[in-house]
Amino acid sequence: MSDIWKGTGPWEGWRLTKGHASSSYGQIVLVSPDGTAYGPDNIISLTDVMSVPEAATKWSNATEPTLKRYLSENRFGSNEARKSKGNWRVTRQGMNRLFGISTQ
């Protein structure tokens, strides 16, 4: 077993390891008790999550109606948009993929 860390207390069952199928080239991944692996690509900074109106102001080629239509058509990936308390939040990654890199 190549566990680097095993959780205790509230982290019981979690582990940091290189010995998981999702670990490639010796990359360390965080594995939950149910076996789900989380690597660097799964971590998003809160500054990379924004509301639809905020995203529309940062991308000049994206309007709020267009974003809402894309959300209803499921054009954002499962890790690129999420509804929270009735309001959509989108990620910079999803916006960049759909509308190009924003300069803001």
C-alpha positions as CSV (number, residue, x, y, z in Angstrom):
1,M,0.0,0.0,0.0
2,S,1.4,3.4,-0.9
3,D,-0.8,5.5,1.4
4,I,0.9,8.8,2.4
5,W,-1.7,9.8,4.9
6,K,-4.7,8.1,6.5
7,G,-7.4,10.2,8.1
8,T,-8.5,10.1,11.6
9,G,-11.4,11.6,13.5
10,P,-13.7,13.4,11.1
11,W,-11.4,12.3,8.2
12,E,-11.7,8.6,9.2
13,G,-11.6,6.5,6.0
14,W,-10.0,9.2,3.8
15,R,-6.5,8.8,2.5
16,L,-3.8,10.4,0.4
17,T,-2.2,7.8,-1.8
18,K,-0.3,7.1,-5.0
19,G,-1.7,3.6,-5.1
20,H,-5.1,4.2,-6.7
21,A,-6.3,3.6,-10.3
22,S,-6.8,7.4,-10.8
23,S,-3.2,8.1,-9.8
24,S,-1.1,8.4,-12.9
25,Y,2.7,8.9,-13.0
26,G,2.9,8.8,-9.2
27,Q,0.4,11.7,-8.8
28,I,-1.0,11.9,-5.3
29,V,-4.8,11.7,-5.0
30,L,-7.2,12.1,-2.1
31,V,-9.5,9.1,-1.9
32,S,-12.8,9.2,0.0
33,P,-14.1,6.3,2.1
34,D,-16.3,5.2,-0.9
35,G,-13.2,5.0,-3.1
36,T,-13.8,8.2,-5.1
37,A,-10.5,9.8,-6.1
38,Y,-9.9,13.6,-6.1
39,G,-6.8,15.0,-7.9
40,P,-5.6,18.5,-8.8
41,D,-8.1,18.7,-11.6
42,N,-11.0,18.4,-9.2
43,I,-10.0,21.4,-7.0
44,I,-11.5,24.7,-8.0
45,S,-10.8,28.1,-6.4
46,L,-13.8,30.1,-5.2
47,T,-12.5,32.9,-7.4
48,D,-13.2,30.6,-10.4
49,V,-16.9,30.2,-9.5
50,M,-19.4,33.0,-10.4
51,S,-23.0,33.8,-10.9
52,V,-24.6,34.0,-14.3
53,P,-24.7,37.9,-14.3
54,E,-21.1,38.1,-13.2
55,A,-20.0,35.7,-16.0
56,A,-22.0,37.7,-18.5
57,T,-20.1,40.8,-17.6
58,K,-16.7,39.1,-17.8
59,W,-17.3,37.5,-21.2
60,S,-18.4,40.1,-23.7
61,N,-19.7,37.5,-26.1
62,A,-21.9,35.8,-23.5
63,T,-25.3,37.4,-22.4
64,E,-27.4,36.3,-19.5
65,P,-30.1,34.8,-21.8
66,T,-27.5,32.9,-23.7
67,L,-26.0,31.5,-20.5
68,K,-29.4,30.5,-19.2
69,R,-30.2,28.8,-22.5
70,Y,-26.8,26.9,-22.4
71,L,-27.6,25.8,-18.9
72,S,-31.0,24.5,-19.8
73,E,-29.5,22.7,-22.8
74,N,-26.8,21.1,-20.5
75,R,-23.9,22.5,-22.5
76,F,-21.9,23.0,-19.3
77,G,-20.2,19.9,-18.0
78,S,-21.2,18.4,-14.7
79,N,-18.3,20.0,-13.0
80,E,-18.7,23.4,-14.7
81,A,-22.1,24.5,-13.5
82,R,-24.3,23.9,-10.4
83,K,-27.5,25.4,-9.0
84,S,-27.3,26.7,-5.4
85,K,-30.4,27.9,-3.6
86,G,-32.2,28.5,-6.9
87,N,-29.3,30.4,-8.6
88,W,-26.9,29.0,-11.1
89,R,-23.1,29.2,-10.6
90,V,-20.7,28.6,-13.4
91,T,-16.9,28.0,-13.4
92,R,-14.3,29.9,-15.3
93,Q,-13.3,26.5,-16.9
94,G,-16.8,26.1,-18.4
95,M,-17.0,29.7,-19.6
96,N,-13.5,29.4,-21.2
97,R,-14.5,26.2,-22.9
98,L,-17.8,27.6,-24.3
99,F,-16.9,31.2,-24.9
100,G,-13.1,31.4,-25.1
101,I,-10.6,32.8,-22.6
102,S,-11.8,36.0,-20.9
103,T,-9.3,38.8,-20.5
104,Q,-11.0,40.0,-17.3
